[in-house]
Amino acid sequence: MLPKGHTKGDLMNNRIKEVIRKKGIKQIYICKELGINESVLSLIINGKRKPNQERLKALARILNVSIKDLYPEVEIKRINYYYI
């Protein structure tokens, strides 16, 4: 479900490029850490591809920021899983 007043395209807007530039981290390093090629990272940065949850968490960890810093418009919901 989309937040009120947002379209699907809005959720693809991100600040990844800005954060990468600000941190001074090379995209090739990020690609190696994530195990993806540069074209995939480019698609994510340009909002043409959404990263899966694990990749998004890893990207935030690599950049040492929160997911909310990368995607300010996204609602984050915490779900707890219990394994018995």
N, C-alpha and C positions, 0 to 999 in steps of 0.2 A: 504494500500500500504506500502510495506517495504522500509526503507531507502536504498539507493544505496549500494551494497556490503554486505547486510545482508540477512541471511536466517531466516525463522520463528523461528528456535531454538535459534538464537542469542537474540531474543527479550525476551525470557524467562529467560535469564541470569539476575540476580539481585544481589543487595548488602544487602538484607534484613537481612540475618544472621549476616553479619559484623556490620551493624548498631545496631542491637539488642544487640550484644555482647559489642560493644563500649559504648552504652548507659546504659548497665547494667540492662535492663528491662527483667523481667521474661516472658517467652512465655505464661505461664498460664494467666498472667495479660492481655496480648494482646488479647488472645482468649476470655476472659470475656468481654473486651471492644468491640470487634468486633462481639460478639455473635456467635462464631464458636468453633468447638472442635479442639483439638491439632493436630489431623491427617490432618485436612484441612489446618491449618497453616503450617504444615510440607510440604504438597504438594506445597503450594505457595512458601515457602522458597526454596525448591529444584527445582523450575521451572517446576513442573509437572502439575500445575494448575495456570491459570491466575485469579487474583482477578477482580471482576467487578469494575466499575469506583467508585462507592460509597465506597466500601470496601477499595480500593486503597487510596482514599482520607482520609478515616478514619485512615488507617494504618500510613500514612505519618503524620497525625495530632498527633496520639498517640506517635509516635517516635520523633515528633517535627523536622521533616526534610521535604524537598520537594520531590515530586514524582520523580524528576530527580535524587535525591540522591539515591533513591531505585532502579530505572531502568535507568541507565545512557545512554543506547542506544536508548531509546524511544523518539520519537518526540512528543512534547506536543503542541497541537493546542487549542487555546482558541476559544470557540464558545459562542456567546451571544444569549440568548433566550429572546424574548420579549413577555410578556403575556398581553393581552388587555381584 
